[in-house]
């Protein structure tokens, strides 16, 4: 479980990250990173739609992603809004490894942008 202060909660924050942020797509995850100018801790949100599978499958994928995000939360820059979208292929892939690889590339892309 992510700490309360590390969760995205409003639709506006999700929209800001997905529409204005950097995007990196893997085979089963799409990760969006929006860098705001605030000094708040980084916050994360998940999008796991019904196309991924039934309720049990979606919640299992969400738990795997949240657990993996918890390990990477300290690597994110301050003020970052991160959204992870699971694709329908997420059920067959190794979520943790792909999230680690995708986040690493997105953070490098964010640093190169500055």
Buried (B, 14 or more C-beta within 10 A) or exposed (E): EBEEEBBBEEEEBBEBBBEEBBBBEBEBBBBBBBBBEEEEBBBBBBBBEEEBBEEEBBEBBBEBBBBBBBEBBEEBBEBBBBBBBBBEEBBEBEBBEBBBBBBEBBBEEBEEEE
